[in-house]
Amino acid sequence: MQKTRWLLNGIVMICFMDLFVQLPVMGPFAQSLGAGSFQIGLAVGLYSLTNMLGNMIAGIWIDRFGGKPILLTGLLLTASIILLYPLVQQPTHLLMVRVLHGLSGGLLVPSAFTLVSRYASGRGQGRSMALSGAAVGVAAIVGPASAGILKASVGLDRLFMSLSGLLVMGAILVWVGAPKSTKGKEEEAGSIRVRESRSAFLAAIRQKSVIQSYFGAFSLMFAMGALTFSLPLKVDALGFPVQTAGMMLSVFGVVAICMFLLPTNRMFDQGSPLKLSLAGGLLVIISLFALSLMQHRIAMFGVMAVYGLGFALLFPSLNALLVKHIASEHKGKAFGLFYAFFSLGVVAGSSGVGAFTENYDTALRIAAIFLLLSCGLLIVWQFVRSGRRIIAKS
């Protein structure tokens, strides 16, 4: 059982490596092909946009065919599409490959997390999601760093080939070691009509906790998108060394991983997911505001550590908030929507805030205010619903 858990988290890490390896190289790659600023931005953003569609398609297929075959298909398909990058000679061809890559990559994360959630015991869902969060954190640290090293040492073409090989290795692990996922109950019981299944899923995602998890996912990644847009600009403007922004993001990742792996991860099963999410949101808000006011490097590193703590509270709590209120037969579609909101948040946070202002400190404050309003709205909603229940009982 323990070996299977580590295997699944290793697969989660490989799925996220697909995202994090390409992040630091795609913009320069587009520029080397002669792309203008608009095409460079489009090349970076198209992956996230089409990834949302892939997430939703994956959700439907997972509940119909099971998580394992969809994950296996996604890994092999994505590995093949990545091999098209070395053949690209002009910006328009790059945009076409980005669309295909985003669609196929969208199959990976929902199917991987569906396998993790279905394998975990009911009481251990929060801790299971925390361990998976650690796998994501490792990919966030190792991915960009390895991309830079490989690009400098063996070139961009071999970097893409190495990433493709890693995904093929992930597919082998899925084929050999991942547990066979059950299909949705609508497939097991032929008497249940598709229309009834859709109605049940729509009813499930209208639940308060599910809506809160989706809204929280969008808000968290909106803040993350704004941070990744603003932090490199601020570091450059303050005259810090080039690698400083990457090191600051690594600090946030290391702190989050420690929270996920240490015995502190028990809190995700013992505490309320909503309360942990709100506490994490508060820490992220404080961090974004503080970061917008600071100009000293050591202080900024300290703030990024606090941000990592907030992220560590939010990520598994939002996942647990979703998993605990969605039936097994709907988990594929539920996770597909969840990570579609993740992708949408990244696009809105980076591109949206970037279009609104070029000032990095203002962008950080906008993200903090948006997250503050989001947390406030969730608290008000919780009080209103509690008040209605009290009135109904009386």
N, C-alpha and C positions, 0 to 999 in steps of 0.2 A: 504493500500500500504506500509506504514511504517512498519507494523507488518510483512508483507511478506518479506521485505528486511532484517529485523533482523533475521527472521527465516532462510532465506537462508544463511546468514553469520554464524549463529549458526551451520548449517549443514556443512559449509565449515570448521569450527573449528573442528568439530567431525571427519571429513575425515582426517584432518592433525594430529589429536591426534593419529590415527593409526600409523603414521610414527614416531612421536616424543616420544611416550611412549616407543616404542621398542628400540630406539637408544641406551640408556645407559645400557640396560640389556642384549642385544643379545650376545655381545662378552663374558662377564662373564658366561652367560648361556652355550654357546658353550664350554667354557673352563671347566666348571663343569662336562660336559659330557665326558671329556677326549680328546677333539679336540686339535690338534696341531696348530701352528701359521698359517699355510696355510689354514687349515679348518676353523679356526676362521675368518680369513679375507674373505674366501669364503662365510661363513654363513652371514656375514654382507653385502657383496657386491652383493650376489645373489638376494636379494630383489630389489635393484635398477636396476639390469640388466633385470630381468623378469618384473619389473614394467614398463620399457620402452615398452616392447611388449604389456603389458596390456593397456597402454595409447593409443597405436595405434589401438588396437582392439576396445577399448571403442569409439574412434572417429568414426569409421565406423558404429558401432551399434547405437550410439547416433543420427547420421543423418538419420538412417533408422527407428529407433523405438521411438526416443525421449529421452531427458535427464533424465526425472523422472523414467521411468522403469529401465534404465540401472543403475542409482544411487541406486535405491531400491535393485536391484539384487546384485550389488557390496557390499553394506553394509551387507546384510544378508549372502552372500557367505563368505565374509571376517570374519564376526563374527563367522561363523561355523569353518573356517579353524584355527582361533586363538585358539579355544578350543582343537586343536590337540597338541599344544605345551606341555601341562602338561603330555601328553602320551609319549612324546619322551624320549627314553632311550639311544640312541647312536648318534654320530655325523652324520652318513649317513642319518638317519631318519630326523634329524634336517634340513639337506640340502634339502630334498624332501619337507618338510613343507614350507621352505623359498621360494622355487620355486612357490608353489601354492599360498602362501601369496602375493608374488610380483605380480603375474598375476591378482588375484582378487582385490588387492589394486589398481592396475592400472586403474580399472574402476571408482574409486571414484572421483578423482580430476577433470579430464576433464568433467565429467557429472555435477559435482557441479558448476564449473565455466561456463559451457554452460548455465545452468539454470540462474545464476546470470546475465550473459551478455544478454540473451534474455529477461529477465524481466526488465532490466534497460532501461531508455529512451535513445534515440540516443545522446542527449546532455549531459547526465549524466554518460556516460560509464566510464570516467576516475575516477570520484568520487566514483562510485560504486565499481570499482576495488580497490580503496584505502581502502574502508571499508572492503572489502574482505581480503585485505592484513593485516588489523588490526586483523581479525579473525585468520589468519595464524600466526601472531606474538604472539597472546595470546596462541595458541596451542604450539608454540615453547618454550614459557616460562613455561607454566603449565605442559606440557607433561613430560619432563625429570624430573622436580621436583616431580610431583606426582608419577612417576615411582619409584624414589628413596625412597620416603616415604612408598609407598605400599609394595615394596620389603622388606624393613626393618621391617615393622610392621606385615604384613600378609603373606609374602612369595611370591615367583615367580608364583606359580600356581594360586593363587587368584588374582594376578596382571593381568594375562592373562584373567581370567574369568571376571574381572571388565572391561577390555578393550572390551571384546566381548559384555558385557552387554551395554556398552556405544554405540557401533555401532548398536546394536538392537534398542536402544532408538532413535538413528539417523534415522534408517529405519522407525520407527513409525512416527517421525516428517515429514519425506518425504511423507509418505503415507497420513497423515492427512492434512498437511498444505502447502506443496510445490505446486506451480502452475503447471498445466498440461502443459508440453512443447510440442510445435508443432513439427511434423516430418518435415524432409527436404522436400523441394518443389518437389524433384524428386519422393517422395512418394505420394504427394498430386496430382500431375499431371501425370497421368499414361502414357501420350503420350511422356514424356521425357525419353529417353533411358538411361540406366545405363552408357553406353559408353560416351554419351554426358555429363552426370553429372561428370564423372571422369575427362574428358577433362576440364570442367569448374573449377573443384577444382584444378587441376594441374596449370591451368592458374592463378588462384587466389593466390596460394602460391609462384608463381614466381614474384609477385609484390615486388617492392623494400622495402616497409614498412614491409611486412610480413617476408621477408628474414632477415631484420634488427632485427625484434622482436625475431626470432628463434636464430640468431647469438648472440644477446644480452642475451637471456635466458641461452644459453650454457656458455657464458663468465662469467655471474654473478654467476652461480652455480659452475663453475670451481674455481673461487675465494673463494666461500663459502666452497667448499670441502677442498681446501688447508688450509683455516683458521681453520676449525674444526680439521684437521690433525695436524697443527702446534701449535696452541695456547695451548692445554693441555701439549704438550711436553715442550714448552718454560716455562710455569708456573711451571712445575715440576722441570726443570733444575735450575730455579732461586730460588727455595726453598720456593715459596709462599704456603699458605695453600691449601689443596686439592680442596676446593670449589671455589677457585679464578677463574678458567677458566669458570666454569658455571656461576658465577656472572658477569664476563665480557661479556659473550654471552647474559646474561639477560639484561645488560645495552643497548646493541645494539638493542635488541628486544623492550625494553621499549621506546627508542627514536623513533624507526620506528612506533610503535603503536600510539604514540602521534602525529606524522606527519600525520598518516592515519585518526585519529579521530577528530583532531582539525580543525578549519576553514581553515587551510592551505591546506586541501584536495581539495579545490576549484581550486587550481592551475592545477590540473590534467585535468580539463575540459577547462581551459582558456589558458594554455600554450601548446607549441608544444611538443608532446610526445617524438620526437627524441631529441630535445634540452634538455628536462628534463632528458632523459636517459643518454646523454653525460655528463651533469652536475653531475648526480649521479655517473656515472662511474669514473669521475675525483676525486670525494671525496673518493670513495672506493680505487682507486689507491694510493692516498696520504696516506690513513689510513694504507694500507698494507705495504708500504715502511716505514712509521713512526714506525709501530709496530715492524718491523724487526730491527730497530735501538735502540729501547728503552729497558730499564731494570728496570725502576721504576714503581711500581705498580699503583700509582695514575695517572701517565702520560698515562699508558696503558689503564686505564679505560676511560680517556678522549678521546683517539684515538678510542676506541670502540664506543663511543657516536657519533663521526664523521662518523664512518663506518655505524652506524645505520641510520644516515641522508642520506648517499649515497644510501643505500639499499632502504630506503623509497621513494626516487626519482625514482629509477630504476624499482622496481617491478610493481607498477600500470601503469607506463608509457609504459613498454614493453607489458603488457596486452592490454592497450588501443591502442597501435600501431597495434596490431594484430586485435582486435575486429573491429576497425573502417574501416578496409579494407577487411573484409571477410563477404560474404553474409550469411544470417541466415541459409540457407540450408547446409552450409559447416562448421559451427562453431564447430560441434562435432569433425570432423577430424582435424580441425585446432588446437583446444585445445589439442587433443590427441598428435599431433606432438610437440606442444609447450612444454608440460610437459614431453614428451620423451626426449627432449633436456635438460630439467631441470635435469632429472635423469642421463643422460649421462654426464652432466657437473659435477655433484657431484662425480660420479665414477672416471672421469678423473682427477678431482682436488685432491681428497683424495688418491686414489690408484696410479694414474699416477705420481703425484709429489712425493708421498711416495716412489715409486720404483726408482725414479730418484735421490733423495737425502734424507738422514736421518737428515740433518741439518734443524732445524725449521726456522731459519732466511732466509736461502737460499730458502726454499719452499715458504715463504711469498713473497720474491722478484720475484721469478719465476711467481707467480700468478699476482703480480702487473704489471710485464712486459707484460705478456700475455694480460691482460686487457687493458694496454696502447696501444699495437699493435692493439687490436680489435677496440678501440675507434678511433685510427688513421685511420684504414682502412675504417670505416664508414664515417668519415669526408671526406677523399679523394674521396670515392665513391659518396658522396653527391655533392661535387664540380664538379666532372667529369660529372655527369648527368645534373647538372645545366648548365654547359658549353655547353653540347650537345644541350640542349633545346634552349639556346641563339643563337647558330650557326644555328639551324634548322629554327628559326624564321626569322633570317636575310637572 
